[in-house]
Amino acid sequence: MQYSRLGDTDLQVSRICLGTMTFGEQNTPEAAHAQLDLALERGVNFIDTAEIYPVPPRGETYGETERIVGSWLKARGTRERVVLATKAAGRADWLPHVRGGAPRLNRAHLEAALEGSLERLGTDRIDLYQLHWPDRNTNYFGDLGYSHDPDDDPVPVEETLAVLGDFVKAGKVRHIGISNETAWGAMQYLHLAETMGLPRIVSIQNPYNLLNRSYEVGLAEVSHREKVGLLAYSPLGFGTLSGKYVDGIMPEGSRLSLFSDRYSRYSNPEGINATRRYVELAKRHGISPAQMALAFVNSRPFVTSNIIGATSIAQLAENIASIDISLSEELMIGIEAIHTEQPNPCP
Ligand SMILES: NC(=O)c1ccc[n+]([C@@H]2O[C@H](COP(=O)([O-])OP(=O)(O)OC[C@H]3O[C@@H](n4cnc5c(N)ncnc54)[C@H](OP(=O)(O)O)[C@@H]3O)[C@@H](O)[C@H]2O)c1
């Protein structure tokens, strides 16, 4: 395993982070524990979860993933060996089961979210507490362009950051991060931290993969200059970049076969076309398409850690092993050629 520094903190996190959002839906608690065991054995010390997991989020399963991670930490006594990241839901009208169906990034909601996560994870401290998505109207979750809403009435970032500052002061949170954010959002958190004497964000968790490199526009510079690295999520574009859906194949039990109505982000015609080209490129170079896609993310200098997801031990082993793969110059030229012709088909 390789490790990198989390922002400007003294924490070293593995460059592969274990994503957990299938735990409690596609993965049983036993299967999830087996994944956590293998990841730890292979040097992964960074675990990402969220209050609303597993996905798709449902009232019946709300908090189940954190409970599964918490039961593993307790059973194995591994709490001090891992850097534990979770997230509070942002503003939403599509989560009827979360805080009266209207979660916000204000004091009352964040306090309730944090207490719930601490309890389910069975810990007295979250190492990285992230805001899952913004409270304001902006472009994320598949929106490439920004459209302004003059009537938007968001919780001010000052208020959200002050609450997070109190969490840090109380010792319940070590570091804070943002997710599904824009360059403006990231710079606003950094600016207010400096002017208000509040904690700095140490990470940005956004989508990043061969089908969506929009992070490179604006945010990559923020990562470098401000030392706030990317925690890249969906590095395989929901599994599509493994090549298993090419030619319309729908493997039984796979995410897209189970939840195709909800998860269409990487299945538009341009994305399917670009995916076919990346898969062919990998095969021509004798490398597995999944490992090529993951090694590409691992190789980006603005990435602190690559948040992988898996539903089987075989997938997990393949994905973790991507850390040992470096892509040849010729392969990188091939990737850039496809990207130039079809940039960000699935933002
Ligand atoms: N902040 C956010 O809003 C946000 C959003 C999404 C994810 N995340 C985080 O990022 C983590 C990873 O996201 P993701 O699950 O979307 O990542 P992903 O890498 O794009 O997709 C992972 C899925 O692809 C399939 N897969 C994985 N490895 C494979 C392989 N080697 N060969 C074939 N299929 C493979 C598996 O699904 P099947 O077996 O079902 O095909 C697996 O669950 C999540 O667990 C979560 O922690 C955060």
The ligand as a MOL file (V3000), in Angstrom:
LIG
                    3D

  0  0  0     0  0            999 V3000
M  V30 BEGIN CTAB
M  V30 COUNTS 48 52 0 0 0
M  V30 BEGIN ATOM
M  V30 1 N -19.8040 11.5670 -1.6090 0
M  V30 2 C -20.6660 10.9720 -2.4070 0
M  V30 3 O -21.6920 11.5530 -2.7910 0
M  V30 4 C -20.4000 9.5780 -2.8700 0
M  V30 5 C -21.1250 9.0640 -3.9670 0
M  V30 6 C -20.8270 7.7640 -4.3830 0
M  V30 7 C -19.8740 7.0160 -3.7110 0
M  V30 8 N -19.2130 7.5510 -2.6230 0 CHG=1
M  V30 9 C -18.1870 6.7660 -1.8750 0
M  V30 10 O -17.3220 6.1380 -2.7930 0
M  V30 11 C -17.3610 4.7190 -2.6360 0
M  V30 12 C -17.1740 4.0760 -3.9880 0
M  V30 13 O -18.1880 4.5260 -4.8980 0
M  V30 14 P -18.7950 3.5440 -5.9660 0
M  V30 15 O -19.2380 2.3020 -5.2800 0
M  V30 16 O -19.7630 4.2890 -6.7950 0 CHG=-1
M  V30 17 O -17.4520 3.1870 -6.7870 0
M  V30 18 P -17.2580 2.5120 -8.2260 0
M  V30 19 O -15.8650 2.0040 -8.2130 0
M  V30 20 O -17.6220 3.4390 -9.2980 0
M  V30 21 O -18.3020 1.3040 -8.2690 0
M  V30 22 C -18.1550 0.2140 -7.3980 0
M  V30 23 C -19.0460 -0.9240 -7.8740 0
M  V30 24 O -18.5740 -1.4250 -9.1270 0
M  V30 25 C -18.6030 -2.8540 -9.1410 0
M  V30 26 N -17.1980 -3.3010 -9.1530 0
M  V30 27 C -16.2110 -2.9240 -8.2940 0
M  V30 28 N -15.0400 -3.4910 -8.6110 0
M  V30 29 C -15.2710 -4.2410 -9.6900 0
M  V30 30 C -14.4280 -5.0530 -10.4860 0
M  V30 31 N -13.1360 -5.1800 -10.1910 0
M  V30 32 N -14.9780 -5.6710 -11.5580 0
M  V30 33 C -16.2910 -5.5430 -11.8500 0
M  V30 34 N -17.1430 -4.7830 -11.1210 0
M  V30 35 C -16.6340 -4.1280 -10.0540 0
M  V30 36 C -19.3230 -3.2500 -7.8570 0
M  V30 37 O -20.7380 -3.2380 -8.0630 0
M  V30 38 P -21.5580 -4.5110 -8.6080 0
M  V30 39 O -20.9210 -5.7460 -8.0800 0
M  V30 40 O -22.9420 -4.2660 -8.0940 0
M  V30 41 O -21.4940 -4.4350 -10.0890 0
M  V30 42 C -19.0100 -2.1020 -6.9260 0
M  V30 43 O -19.9210 -1.9480 -5.8770 0
M  V30 44 C -18.7100 4.4530 -1.9410 0
M  V30 45 O -18.7620 3.2560 -1.2150 0
M  V30 46 C -18.7960 5.6470 -1.0270 0
M  V30 47 O -18.0030 5.4340 0.1210 0
M  V30 48 C -19.4640 8.8220 -2.2290 0
M  V30 END ATOM
M  V30 BEGIN BOND
M  V30 1 1 1 2
M  V30 2 2 2 3
M  V30 3 1 2 4
M  V30 4 1 4 5
M  V30 5 2 4 48
M  V30 6 2 5 6
M  V30 7 1 6 7
M  V30 8 2 7 8
M  V30 9 1 8 9
M  V30 10 1 8 48
M  V30 11 1 9 10
M  V30 12 1 9 46
M  V30 13 1 10 11
M  V30 14 1 11 12
M  V30 15 1 11 44
M  V30 16 1 12 13
M  V30 17 1 13 14
M  V30 18 2 14 15
M  V30 19 1 14 16
M  V30 20 1 14 17
M  V30 21 1 17 18
M  V30 22 2 18 19
M  V30 23 1 18 20
M  V30 24 1 18 21
M  V30 25 1 21 22
M  V30 26 1 22 23
M  V30 27 1 23 24
M  V30 28 1 23 42
M  V30 29 1 24 25
M  V30 30 1 25 26
M  V30 31 1 25 36
M  V30 32 1 26 27
M  V30 33 1 26 35
M  V30 34 2 27 28
M  V30 35 1 28 29
M  V30 36 1 29 30
M  V30 37 2 29 35
M  V30 38 1 30 31
M  V30 39 2 30 32
M  V30 40 1 32 33
M  V30 41 2 33 34
M  V30 42 1 34 35
M  V30 43 1 36 37
M  V30 44 1 36 42
M  V30 45 1 37 38
M  V30 46 2 38 39
M  V30 47 1 38 40
M  V30 48 1 38 41
M  V30 49 1 42 43
M  V30 50 1 44 45
M  V30 51 1 44 46
M  V30 52 1 46 47
M  V30 END BOND
M  V30 END CTAB
M  END
